[in-house]
Amino acid sequence: MDCPACGGERSSVFFTALSVPVTCNVLHRTRESALAAARGEVRLALCAGCGLVFNEAFDEGLLRYGGEYENALHFSGEFRRYAEDLARGLARRHALRGKRVVELGCGDGSFLSLLCREGGCEGVGYDPAHDPSRSAVEAGVNVRIERALYGPGATPPPPRADLVVCRHTLEHVARPLEFLREVRRAIVASGGASGAAVFFEVPNFAYTLEGGGIWDILYEHCNYFTRESLLALFERAGFTPIASGSVYGGQFLTVEARPSPEEPRPAPVDTRRIEEFAASFGRGFEEKVSFWRGTLRRLRDQGRTAALWGAGTKGVMFLNIMGEEGAAVERVVDVNPRKHGCYVAGAGQRIVAPADLVRDGGGPEVVIVMNPVYRREISEQLASMGARAEVMVA
């Protein structure tokens, strides 16, 4: 398969997972539905030309994003603080007061609403899977959401944008180069080329490779970016990057760019560092999986009760990769109330509210935290509920 970012033919598969849930964030209302969740194959390939990592086995026809898709993170105080800081920074750097922001893949509209409140600007969101019944747009904020795709051929035509925002969507797009070129064409067609900017945020695959974040490999993510491959993609699509960095404990990458008036001339990408990490990734994956399977077996044999905190993608992948050993985890906790009472895709554990951990008295003896960013927040919440659990970070 040719690279979806540069069209190069020189790619090599370095990791394979044969059966993983196709979507981690669909709300399964019954355990039977969760256990019957569609599965797909992951074959991660590294492009020797531009450094993009992509799932060679990805079939976008298997994915269904709709009203039952739920991945909002703003119910966590830690994440809200990050989002608020991000919104304030974007509003300041791009002087958004009185201007217009467009967000692609806006979900429930929570970040767009926050950005428009902080920036004193108008917002238009685009998301075909937006569910109005779960809208998080604040009252009094000038935001509307189109349940449509953004592009030069959209109906109605996209409005002129001063800033286009796209967070945690590009990694889901099967043809990212084509997508970014469409975004650029839409900006130009709407008259927003002069001075208009874009802000994109994606998972940082260098964090996955270097930090052993193996639970972040999932079918929904058909592309995995490092800073080098992300910047090369934007340049190839006709943008001039003006800023980039890693945020959120190194887990996310950001890039800000403007449409370039000149013909794209992307610089060569040095892929040696990512090639070295990719070569050893499979061994590190197996070692971490073996450690956690052994840990769960010991907990079960010792009769210790365990709960997992985080029913997002990391938690879903952890439980599916653990297989039979995952049965040692009796309950999965999440602060997102929309997930309460649902079941984990592919694994079948029930998702409960934090308060349900101690409702029957005592609480679990071990709580496995899926994201180190939330360890302090979760520990404080457990203490406030009187739960004296050992906290482990997966």
DAKAGI-V326391 format. One record per residue. N is the residue number from 0. RES is the residue in one letter. SS is DSSP state (~ for helix, > for strand, _ for the rest). PSI is psi as a letter, one per 40 degrees, with the letter a starting at -180 (NA if undefined). Layout:
BEGIN
n->N res->RES ss->SS psi->PSI
n->N res->RES ss->SS psi->PSI
END
This chain:
BEGIN
n->0 res->M ss->_ psi->h
n->1 res->D ss->_ psi->i
n->2 res->C ss->_ psi->h
n->3 res->P ss->_ psi->e
n->4 res->A ss->_ psi->d
n->5 res->C ss->_ psi->e
n->6 res->G ss->_ psi->e
n->7 res->G ss->_ psi->i
n->8 res->E ss->_ psi->e
n->9 res->R ss->_ psi->g
n->10 res->S ss->> psi->i
n->11 res->S ss->> psi->h
n->12 res->V ss->> psi->h
n->13 res->F ss->> psi->e
n->14 res->F ss->> psi->i
n->15 res->T ss->> psi->h
n->16 res->A ss->> psi->h
n->17 res->L ss->> psi->d
n->18 res->S ss->> psi->h
n->19 res->V ss->> psi->i
n->20 res->P ss->> psi->h
n->21 res->V ss->_ psi->d
n->22 res->T ss->_ psi->h
n->23 res->C ss->_ psi->d
n->24 res->N ss->_ psi->e
n->25 res->V ss->> psi->h
n->26 res->L ss->_ psi->h
n->27 res->H ss->> psi->h
n->28 res->R ss->_ psi->e
n->29 res->T ss->_ psi->i
n->30 res->R ss->~ psi->d
n->31 res->E ss->~ psi->d
n->32 res->S ss->~ psi->d
n->33 res->A ss->~ psi->d
n->34 res->L ss->~ psi->d
n->35 res->A ss->_ psi->e
n->36 res->A ss->_ psi->h
n->37 res->A ss->_ psi->i
n->38 res->R ss->> psi->i
n->39 res->G ss->> psi->i
n->40 res->E ss->> psi->i
n->41 res->V ss->> psi->h
n->42 res->R ss->> psi->g
n->43 res->L ss->> psi->h
n->44 res->A ss->> psi->i
n->45 res->L ss->> psi->h
n->46 res->C ss->> psi->h
n->47 res->A ss->_ psi->e
n->48 res->G ss->_ psi->d
n->49 res->C ss->_ psi->e
n->50 res->G ss->_ psi->e
n->51 res->L ss->_ psi->h
n->52 res->V ss->> psi->h
n->53 res->F ss->> psi->i
n->54 res->N ss->> psi->h
n->55 res->E ss->_ psi->d
n->56 res->A ss->_ psi->e
n->57 res->F ss->_ psi->h
n->58 res->D ss->_ psi->h
n->59 res->E ss->~ psi->e
n->60 res->G ss->~ psi->e
n->61 res->L ss->~ psi->e
n->62 res->L ss->_ psi->i
n->63 res->R ss->_ psi->h
n->64 res->Y ss->_ psi->h
n->65 res->G ss->_ psi->a
n->66 res->G ss->_ psi->d
n->67 res->E ss->_ psi->e
n->68 res->Y ss->> psi->h
n->69 res->E ss->_ psi->h
n->70 res->N ss->_ psi->f
n->71 res->A ss->_ psi->h
n->72 res->L ss->_ psi->e
n->73 res->H ss->_ psi->e
n->74 res->F ss->_ psi->e
n->75 res->S ss->_ psi->h
n->76 res->G ss->~ psi->d
n->77 res->E ss->~ psi->d
n->78 res->F ss->~ psi->d
n->79 res->R ss->~ psi->d
n->80 res->R ss->~ psi->d
n->81 res->Y ss->~ psi->d
n->82 res->A ss->~ psi->d
n->83 res->E ss->~ psi->d
n->84 res->D ss->~ psi->d
n->85 res->L ss->~ psi->d
n->86 res->A ss->~ psi->d
n->87 res->R ss->~ psi->d
n->88 res->G ss->~ psi->d
n->89 res->L ss->~ psi->d
n->90 res->A ss->~ psi->d
n->91 res->R ss->~ psi->d
n->92 res->R ss->~ psi->d
n->93 res->H ss->_ psi->e
n->94 res->A ss->_ psi->g
n->95 res->L ss->_ psi->e
n->96 res->R ss->_ psi->h
n->97 res->G ss->_ psi->e
n->98 res->K ss->_ psi->a
n->99 res->R ss->> psi->h
n->100 res->V ss->> psi->h
n->101 res->V ss->> psi->h
n->102 res->E ss->> psi->h
n->103 res->L ss->> psi->h
n->104 res->G ss->_ psi->f
n->105 res->C ss->_ psi->e
n->106 res->G ss->_ psi->b
n->107 res->D ss->_ psi->e
n->108 res->G ss->_ psi->e
n->109 res->S ss->~ psi->d
n->110 res->F ss->~ psi->d
n->111 res->L ss->~ psi->d
n->112 res->S ss->~ psi->d
n->113 res->L ss->~ psi->d
n->114 res->L ss->~ psi->d
n->115 res->C ss->~ psi->d
n->116 res->R ss->~ psi->d
n->117 res->E ss->~ psi->d
n->118 res->G ss->~ psi->e
n->119 res->G ss->_ psi->f
n->120 res->C ss->_ psi->i
n->121 res->E ss->> psi->i
n->122 res->G ss->> psi->i
n->123 res->V ss->> psi->h
n->124 res->G ss->> psi->i
n->125 res->Y ss->> psi->h
n->126 res->D ss->_ psi->h
n->127 res->P ss->_ psi->d
n->128 res->A ss->_ psi->e
n->129 res->H ss->_ psi->h
n->130 res->D ss->_ psi->h
n->131 res->P ss->~ psi->d
n->132 res->S ss->~ psi->e
n->133 res->R ss->~ psi->f
n->134 res->S ss->_ psi->h
n->135 res->A ss->_ psi->f
n->136 res->V ss->_ psi->h
n->137 res->E ss->_ psi->i
n->138 res->A ss->_ psi->h
n->139 res->G ss->_ psi->e
n->140 res->V ss->_ psi->h
n->141 res->N ss->_ psi->g
n->142 res->V ss->> psi->h
n->143 res->R ss->> psi->i
n->144 res->I ss->> psi->h
n->145 res->E ss->> psi->h
n->146 res->R ss->_ psi->g
n->147 res->A ss->_ psi->i
n->148 res->L ss->_ psi->i
n->149 res->Y ss->_ psi->h
n->150 res->G ss->_ psi->i
n->151 res->P ss->_ psi->d
n->152 res->G ss->_ psi->e
n->153 res->A ss->_ psi->i
n->154 res->T ss->_ psi->h
n->155 res->P ss->_ psi->i
n->156 res->P ss->_ psi->i
n->157 res->P ss->_ psi->i
n->158 res->P ss->_ psi->i
n->159 res->R ss->_ psi->h
n->160 res->A ss->_ psi->h
n->161 res->D ss->_ psi->d
n->162 res->L ss->> psi->h
n->163 res->V ss->> psi->h
n->164 res->V ss->> psi->h
n->165 res->C ss->> psi->h
n->166 res->R ss->> psi->h
n->167 res->H ss->_ psi->f
n->168 res->T ss->_ psi->d
n->169 res->L ss->~ psi->d
n->170 res->E ss->~ psi->e
n->171 res->H ss->~ psi->e
n->172 res->V ss->_ psi->h
n->173 res->A ss->_ psi->d
n->174 res->R ss->_ psi->g
n->175 res->P ss->~ psi->d
n->176 res->L ss->~ psi->d
n->177 res->E ss->~ psi->d
n->178 res->F ss->~ psi->d
n->179 res->L ss->~ psi->d
n->180 res->R ss->~ psi->d
n->181 res->E ss->~ psi->d
n->182 res->V ss->~ psi->d
n->183 res->R ss->~ psi->d
n->184 res->R ss->~ psi->d
n->185 res->A ss->~ psi->d
n->186 res->I ss->~ psi->d
n->187 res->V ss->~ psi->d
n->188 res->A ss->~ psi->d
n->189 res->S ss->_ psi->e
n->190 res->G ss->_ psi->e
n->191 res->G ss->_ psi->e
n->192 res->A ss->_ psi->d
n->193 res->S ss->_ psi->h
n->194 res->G ss->_ psi->e
n->195 res->A ss->_ psi->i
n->196 res->A ss->> psi->i
n->197 res->V ss->> psi->i
n->198 res->F ss->> psi->h
n->199 res->F ss->> psi->i
n->200 res->E ss->> psi->h
n->201 res->V ss->> psi->i
n->202 res->P ss->> psi->i
n->203 res->N ss->> psi->h
n->204 res->F ss->~ psi->d
n->205 res->A ss->~ psi->d
n->206 res->Y ss->~ psi->d
n->207 res->T ss->~ psi->d
n->208 res->L ss->~ psi->d
n->209 res->E ss->~ psi->d
n->210 res->G ss->~ psi->e
n->211 res->G ss->_ psi->f
n->212 res->G ss->_ psi->g
n->213 res->I ss->~ psi->e
n->214 res->W ss->~ psi->e
n->215 res->D ss->~ psi->e
n->216 res->I ss->_ psi->h
n->217 res->L ss->_ psi->i
n->218 res->Y ss->_ psi->d
n->219 res->E ss->_ psi->d
n->220 res->H ss->_ psi->h
n->221 res->C ss->_ psi->e
n->222 res->N ss->> psi->i
n->223 res->Y ss->> psi->h
n->224 res->F ss->> psi->i
n->225 res->T ss->_ psi->i
n->226 res->R ss->~ psi->d
n->227 res->E ss->~ psi->d
n->228 res->S ss->~ psi->d
n->229 res->L ss->~ psi->d
n->230 res->L ss->~ psi->d
n->231 res->A ss->~ psi->d
n->232 res->L ss->~ psi->d
n->233 res->F ss->~ psi->d
n->234 res->E ss->~ psi->d
n->235 res->R ss->~ psi->d
n->236 res->A ss->_ psi->e
n->237 res->G ss->_ psi->f
n->238 res->F ss->> psi->i
n->239 res->T ss->> psi->h
n->240 res->P ss->> psi->h
n->241 res->I ss->> psi->e
n->242 res->A ss->> psi->i
n->243 res->S ss->> psi->i
n->244 res->G ss->> psi->i
n->245 res->S ss->> psi->i
n->246 res->V ss->> psi->i
n->247 res->Y ss->_ psi->f
n->248 res->G ss->_ psi->f
n->249 res->G ss->_ psi->e
n->250 res->Q ss->_ psi->d
n->251 res->F ss->> psi->i
n->252 res->L ss->> psi->i
n->253 res->T ss->> psi->i
n->254 res->V ss->> psi->h
n->255 res->E ss->> psi->h
n->256 res->A ss->> psi->i
n->257 res->R ss->> psi->i
n->258 res->P ss->> psi->h
n->259 res->S ss->_ psi->h
n->260 res->P ss->_ psi->e
n->261 res->E ss->_ psi->i
n->262 res->E ss->_ psi->h
n->263 res->P ss->_ psi->h
n->264 res->R ss->_ psi->g
n->265 res->P ss->_ psi->h
n->266 res->A ss->_ psi->i
n->267 res->P ss->_ psi->i
n->268 res->V ss->_ psi->h
n->269 res->D ss->_ psi->h
n->270 res->T ss->_ psi->e
n->271 res->R ss->~ psi->d
n->272 res->R ss->~ psi->d
n->273 res->I ss->~ psi->d
n->274 res->E ss->~ psi->d
n->275 res->E ss->~ psi->d
n->276 res->F ss->~ psi->d
n->277 res->A ss->~ psi->d
n->278 res->A ss->~ psi->d
n->279 res->S ss->~ psi->e
n->280 res->F ss->~ psi->d
n->281 res->G ss->~ psi->d
n->282 res->R ss->~ psi->d
n->283 res->G ss->~ psi->d
n->284 res->F ss->~ psi->d
n->285 res->E ss->~ psi->d
n->286 res->E ss->~ psi->d
n->287 res->K ss->~ psi->d
n->288 res->V ss->~ psi->d
n->289 res->S ss->~ psi->d
n->290 res->F ss->~ psi->d
n->291 res->W ss->~ psi->d
n->292 res->R ss->~ psi->d
n->293 res->G ss->~ psi->d
n->294 res->T ss->~ psi->d
n->295 res->L ss->~ psi->d
n->296 res->R ss->~ psi->d
n->297 res->R ss->~ psi->d
n->298 res->L ss->~ psi->d
n->299 res->R ss->~ psi->d
n->300 res->D ss->~ psi->d
n->301 res->Q ss->_ psi->e
n->302 res->G ss->_ psi->f
n->303 res->R ss->_ psi->h
n->304 res->T ss->_ psi->i
n->305 res->A ss->> psi->i
n->306 res->A ss->> psi->i
n->307 res->L ss->> psi->h
n->308 res->W ss->> psi->h
n->309 res->G ss->_ psi->g
n->310 res->A ss->_ psi->f
n->311 res->G ss->_ psi->a
n->312 res->T ss->~ psi->d
n->313 res->K ss->~ psi->d
n->314 res->G ss->~ psi->d
n->315 res->V ss->~ psi->d
n->316 res->M ss->~ psi->d
n->317 res->F ss->~ psi->d
n->318 res->L ss->~ psi->d
n->319 res->N ss->~ psi->d
n->320 res->I ss->~ psi->d
n->321 res->M ss->~ psi->d
n->322 res->G ss->~ psi->b
n->323 res->E ss->~ psi->d
n->324 res->E ss->~ psi->d
n->325 res->G ss->~ psi->e
n->326 res->A ss->~ psi->e
n->327 res->A ss->~ psi->e
n->328 res->V ss->> psi->h
n->329 res->E ss->> psi->d
n->330 res->R ss->> psi->i
n->331 res->V ss->> psi->h
n->332 res->V ss->> psi->i
n->333 res->D ss->_ psi->i
n->334 res->V ss->_ psi->e
n->335 res->N ss->_ psi->h
n->336 res->P ss->~ psi->d
n->337 res->R ss->~ psi->e
n->338 res->K ss->~ psi->e
n->339 res->H ss->_ psi->h
n->340 res->G ss->_ psi->e
n->341 res->C ss->_ psi->a
n->342 res->Y ss->> psi->i
n->343 res->V ss->_ psi->h
n->344 res->A ss->_ psi->h
n->345 res->G ss->_ psi->d
n->346 res->A ss->_ psi->d
n->347 res->G ss->_ psi->e
n->348 res->Q ss->_ psi->i
n->349 res->R ss->> psi->i
n->350 res->I ss->> psi->h
n->351 res->V ss->> psi->i
n->352 res->A ss->_ psi->i
n->353 res->P ss->~ psi->d
n->354 res->A ss->~ psi->d
n->355 res->D ss->~ psi->e
n->356 res->L ss->~ psi->d
n->357 res->V ss->_ psi->e
n->358 res->R ss->_ psi->d
n->359 res->D ss->_ psi->e
n->360 res->G ss->_ psi->h
n->361 res->G ss->_ psi->d
n->362 res->G ss->_ psi->i
n->363 res->P ss->_ psi->i
n->364 res->E ss->_ psi->d
n->365 res->V ss->> psi->h
n->366 res->V ss->> psi->h
n->367 res->I ss->> psi->h
n->368 res->V ss->> psi->h
n->369 res->M ss->_ psi->d
n->370 res->N ss->_ psi->h
n->371 res->P ss->~ psi->d
n->372 res->V ss->~ psi->d
n->373 res->Y ss->~ psi->e
n->374 res->R ss->~ psi->d
n->375 res->R ss->~ psi->d
n->376 res->E ss->~ psi->d
n->377 res->I ss->~ psi->d
n->378 res->S ss->~ psi->d
n->379 res->E ss->~ psi->d
n->380 res->Q ss->~ psi->d
n->381 res->L ss->~ psi->d
n->382 res->A ss->~ psi->d
n->383 res->S ss->~ psi->d
n->384 res->M ss->_ psi->e
n->385 res->G ss->_ psi->e
n->386 res->A ss->_ psi->h
n->387 res->R ss->_ psi->g
n->388 res->A ss->_ psi->i
n->389 res->E ss->> psi->h
n->390 res->V ss->> psi->h
n->391 res->M ss->> psi->i
n->392 res->V ss->> psi->h
n->393 res->A ss->_ psi->NA
END
